[in-house]
Amino acid sequence: MAAALGLMVIVPMTALDDRRPAPFGWHMYAGSIDAPEIEVTTDDGTVEPRNTTEIVARFRPEPDYLEPLARFICAREEPVQSVRLTRGYPPADQEFRCSSL
């Protein structure tokens, strides 16, 4: 009984210094990232904000949403020329031209 209890404590302790969030790790489902702020530039040069909650319900830390999100906006909205995505954590500031996606 003590050996089983020891394994249940010692084995997880070896993962305490892993990068977080680690896939299949302790913090996989507890990790969070900031939702990006979205600005679109239309064909006439107007810069307009977009609400991320209308597109994605919850951002997970594992996948990189920026390019797929820009592709989605470019495909969905005709007059959009480019999409700029910025977020605080993890830091990102990228602009995607719809003609190159």
N, C-alpha and C positions, 0 to 999 in steps of 0.2 A: 504494500500500500504506500509506503513512504517513497519507494522508487518511482511509482507512477506519479505521485504528487510532485516529486522532484523534477521529473521530465516535463510536467505541465508548467512548471515555473521556469526552469533553466532554458529550455528550448526557445520559448518566446523572448526571453531576456536577450538572447543573442541578436535579435532584430531591433533592439531599441535604438541603435545608432544608424540605422538604414536611412537613406534619403526618403523624404516624405513629400507627398504621398507616394508610397511604393505600391506597384501593382501586387495585389494579393497580400499586402502588408497590413499592419495594425491600423494605419490611418487611411486606408484606401477609400473608405466610405465617409470619413470624417473630414477629408481635405476639401478646401474650397478655393475658388479663384474669383476675382472680380469679374463681373459681366462687362464686356467692352462697351464703350460709348461709340455710337455709330453716327457718322456724318456722311451724307451722300451729296455729290455734286451733280447737278442735272446738266443737260445739254446747253441750257442758257446761262450757266455759271452760278446758279443759285445753290447755296449750301444749306441743306436741311438735316435736322437730327432725325434719327429713327429710334424707336423704343425696342430694346432687345427682348422684353417679355412677350411681345407679340410674335416673336420668331422662335425663341427657345425658352422652354419653361425653367430649366435649371442647367447651369453650366457645370460640367464635371471637370476635374483637374487633369484627367488623363489625356483626352484627345485635344488636338489643336483645332479650335473652331473658326479661326480667323478667315482662312481662305474659303472653306465651305460656306461660311456665312456671307462673305462677299459674293461668291458665285450665286447663291440663292437670291440675294437682293438684285444683282445684275440681271438674272433671268426673269425675275418677277416684275421688275419695274422698267419699262421701256426707256424713259428719258434720262436714266441714270448714266453718267459718264464715268464716275469713279466712286469708290467706297473707302472711307478712312475709318479704321478701327483703332481705338486706344484703350488701354486698361492699366490700372495701377499695379495689380499683383496677379501673376507675375508680369513685370513690365513689358508692354508691347505698344508699338506705334507703327502701324503699317497702312499703306494706301495701295489699293488695288484698282487698276484701270479695267473697266468692263470689257474693253476691246481685246485685252490680253488674257482674259479668263476663258 
